[in-house]
Structure formats: C-alpha cells, structure tokens
Amino acid sequence: MNKEEMKIGDSASVSKTLTETDVYNFANICGDFNPLHVDEKEAEKSRFGKRICHGMLVSSFISTVLGMYLPGPGSVYLEQTLRFLLPVYIGDKITANVVVKEIKNKIVKLETVVVNQNGEVVINGSASIMI
C-alpha cells in the first residue's frame, strides 16, 4: 500500500499461537535465556506460575503487520513505544493490531495493540514509520 492509498483509520492485523519452539528460537536468536521463558521449574516459582513468552517476541508481530500488510514492504520503522500490560504464555494466541492515526508527508503514526485469545490487551503503544 502506498501513501496515496492509505487513510486515517486503516487497520491490519496478524495472529499467531506462540509455541515452545517459538520461545526457544527467539532465545537462541537474541540470547535471552531468562528462566521465566525457558525453565519450567523456575518459572513455576515466579509470580506468573509458568513460563511466559518474551515481551519482545510478542511485540515483534507489530513489525510483521507494518512490514508485510500496512503499509507493507518498503516501509521503514522509525519509532515504537510499548507498554507490557499482561503476560503471554506459551500456547496463547496473540493478535497484533495496527491502526493509522496520522499521515504527514511520508511519516505515518499508528496505534499498536496486541491482544490475547481472550481479547485482553497484553501490549499497547504507538509507532511511526516512513513510507
């Protein structure tokens, strides 16, 4: 989608059920082997009671929406704010939603929200991209 086609209120989303393999692959890529993510026994002792997915793994699906769907290939990420509100557990289905809020020259400001399978907001924030 190019700037001429994009308008305020346009939205796109992507969903994924996060697996143990996803968590281990992400840990291997970034080096974050925090026991909250990869050690079931240690995670059981935590306030979460079981393993949680990396927050940045969950938030990375916002990038998927921006880079592949709205506006899609060729867009350049400039800025992202994130508030991690609830844990995401292995086996949860998340949906990353993006809504166009402002278009000025080649800069697009977007609302970014990730929800779980229960419709609960797990991450919210905003992003800016260049088209």
N, C-alpha and C positions, 0 to 999 in steps of 0.2 A: 504494500500500500504506500502511495506517495503522499506528500503533504497536501496536494490538491484534493485528494480523496478523503483524507482524514478530517473528522469534525469532532467538536466537543461532544462528549457522551459516548463516543465509540468505545467498545469494550471487546475484550477477548479473554479466554481462559484456557488453562490446561490442567488436567487431573492426572494423578499417579498414586497408586498404592505403594508405599515405601516398604521395602523388604530388608531383611538382614543383609543380603548381598549388597544392596544399595549403600547401607551404612558402612560396611567393610570396604567397599570400593572407594567411597568418599574418604574414609580414614586413611586408606593407602595412598590416595592422591595428595591429601593435604597434610598428612602426618599427625592428625588429631586422634589419638587413641585413648582419650579420656574414658575411664571405666564406666562412666554414665552411658556411654554409647556402645562399648564393646565387651563389657564384663557383666554377665547376668547376675552373678552373686553379689558383686559390689553395688550394682545398680539397685538391687532389691533393698539394700540398706539405706538408700537415698530417700529423699522426700518424695521422689517420683514413684518408687516401688518397683520399677522395672526400667529396662533400657529405653532411652529416648534417642530420637534422631538428632543429628547435628542441626542447629538452627540455620547455619549457612547452607546446608544441603537443602533444607526445606525452602529457604528463600531463593535458592538458585532457580527455582521454577518460574519466578518472576522474569528472570533473564530469558528463559525459554519462550515465554509469551512475547516479550519485546523483540527478541531476535528472530523469531520464526513466524509470528502471527500479526502483531500490532506494534509497530508498523511492519515489522518483518525484516528480512535480510537487507543489510546495508545500514541499519540504524546503529548508532553509536551511544553506548551507555555513558552518561556524564555524571550522574549523581543518584544515590539511593539512600533513603533513611529507612530504618527498620525498628519496629518495636516488637519484641518477642513476648507474647501475652500468655500462651499456654504451651505445654509440652506436646510434641508429636511423637507417638510411639511407633515402634516397628509394627507394621500391619495396618496403620492408619492410612486412609485415602485422603489426600490433600488436593485442593483446587486453588491454583494461583489465578487471581483475577486482576485485570488491569483496566482502568477507565481513563480516557483522555479528559483532562481538566482544563488545559490551556494550550494554545498553539500561538507561538510568537516567532516570526521569522522561521528559522529552521529548528527551533527548540520547542519540544513538546513536554509539558508537565503532566504527570499521570498519578492517579491514586493507585496504590498497590495493596492488595489484601489477599491473604492466604487463609482458607478455612479448612476445617477437617470434615470428616464424613457426617458429623452431627450438625454442621452449619456453624460451628463455633469459630470465631476469629482467633487464629493462632499467631498470626503476624500481620501487622499493618504498617503502612508507611507511604512514602511517595518517591517518585523517580523523575529524572529529567533525561531526555535523550535528544540526540541531534539526528535529523533526517536529511 
